[in-house]
Amino acid sequence: MLVDAVMTDHPAWMPAPGGHLRVVRRGEAVWLLTCRRNPRGHATEAQPLIGSGERPVLDIVDPAALAGPDDLVVPLRGGGRVGRWRNPDLWDALATSIVRQVIRAGQARKLYRLFSQAHGQLVDTDHGPLWLFPTAETVLELAEAEFARLGMAFKRRPLQAAAAAYLEHRDKWADLDPLLLRDEVQTVPRIGPWTAGATVADLTNDYALYPFADLAVRTWAHRLAPERDWPSSEPEFAEVWRELAGDQLSSWTLLTLAWGVRHANTTGAAAF
């Protein structure tokens, strides 16, 4: 599939010559996702590596359909169509959101990858080794000292609480409507609205469920339209953002995050 950009915000995406690679678990199968730059855009594909089954889902958001003020929608339209692969693994989506809690994106990527390489499943590919995040069973069995050794001491309790809840409720959670799932995972200790919303958005690509007033969205909205008098508080920003986006809240939020990543002056950030 050819798109103008691919959203590679998930920390499992690894840089490779000409693009990015990632392995994902879908049921008992493991898939390789690739994103390659070429003169016409970005080619992104899914290839089964272990087992078979339903292919991971790529959603494409076309900003040409955006409505709203020119100072916001014109730059977003300029980025062209953005593709994002849904995370097919509920446990990985939940664990990733926990790793991302209250730390910078670059640090979260580092911790996620280090933890995966230490205790996750190694997957050999034609492009070299890649790793899946440790299973919920593995996370439950790890000693406190091992979390500390990997710089994850402050993530141990929420990850192990989430692992226990996932193993107990995964069949029920898999069948829930996304809104109900967002509420359900918040019954787990140390999982609040941000983590729950980020988890469900990663699973569904419905960014109306993402915590769209978080620092990342506010930062890129300010950069996108710096002449606007944006509110500084999350609740006030959420109200303004929801009103501006209307029934395109998911597209506005996803495309703004994608625009921000593309314009970030950072090395090793989620890229296109």
Secondary structure, DSSP 8 states (H G I E B T S, - for coil): -EESEE---STT-EEETTEEEEEEEETTEEEEEEEEEETTEEEEEEEEEES--S---EEEE-GGG--S-HHHHHHHHHT--EEEE----HHHHHHHHHHHTTS-HHHHHHHHHHHHHHHS-EEEETTEEEE----HHHHHH--HHHHHHTT-GGGHHHHHHHHHHHHHHHHHHHTS-HHHHHHHHTTSTT--HHHHHHHHHHHH--TTSS-TTSHHHHHHHHHHSTTS---SSHHHHHHHHHHHHGGGHHHHHHHHHHHHHHH---SSSS--
